[in-house]
Amino acid sequence: MTNRNKYNSIKLPDDFFKAEYRSAYYVSEKMKKVWAVQLDLLKSFADVCEKNNLRYFMDGGTLLGAVRHKGFIPWDDDADVIMPREDYNRLSEIADREFQTPYFFQTTLKEKGFFRTHAQLRNSDTTGFIEADANKNINKGIFIDIFVLDGLADNPIIRYLHRKEIELEKKILTFKYDRIFCQLSFIGKFFYGLVHIFFSLYPFKCFFNHFDRKVLARYSKRKTELIGDITLEWRENVQWPRKWFEDYTFLPFETIYLRAPLYYHEVLSRQYGDYMSIPSDISAPNGKMHGEITFNPDLPYKDYIRDTKNNFR
């Protein structure tokens, strides 16, 4: 057994890094290195949560991978966890103390130029970023996503109105950070201008804090029947009965164990349907499952940016 210096919190056998076929899908040596960084991030995150009695669960493809593959889905390129709003807010408060270099807890309120409605935990000694962030001056280390479980109104009409409020305010926020002016239509450019006038009068961080803590989290302190991940977009297949997340079990994920909701079968069935069946049409190459992602597990992102700039001189 060896403990690579880049992977501080985990021990991995040497053969973990070898390219191989999993479920008839080729996983490259480079992707194995990316997985190792993400495993280390998952373990570091879980250790902080256990230490501070914070609730968390594997989420999305990571939960599916744990159940179906006992680890990463062979064609996946990221890792996801999710936390109840109360625990997520608490983690945000203690993150700077708990996550030391090279780890970086990244949120919209913490780093100028970064825009997500959830957090990411990054390893600054590596490089991993999506195409939309290529020209942004932000931390671009390999990351895991930390999503939020928020309460949903029991009344369907109020729930619908809440959804529309979220979609409107998120559109305003997105126009601030994730719209390229020259690519917009005339109407888009007009709306873009209005948004920037708005934020010249109302500071962006104040508006985002209102959106995050008052709009998304409006029903999170109430014992509503439904909870869900509404930070990315409103999808009913990621809205579940609250009781499904009231307890947890540990499941193996590669070389570590992580929390899963006790009702993980019901959670996955709602999200994916027949989740144990292997898709027959997987065509995404390593590192492309979620679009264009640049990975270099051996190079700190600051060095990658410097080298890239030098190549264009």
Order of alpha helices (4+ residues) and beta strands (2+ residues): beta-beta-alpha-beta-alpha-beta-alpha-beta-beta-beta-beta-alpha-alpha-alpha-beta-beta-beta-beta-alpha-beta-alpha
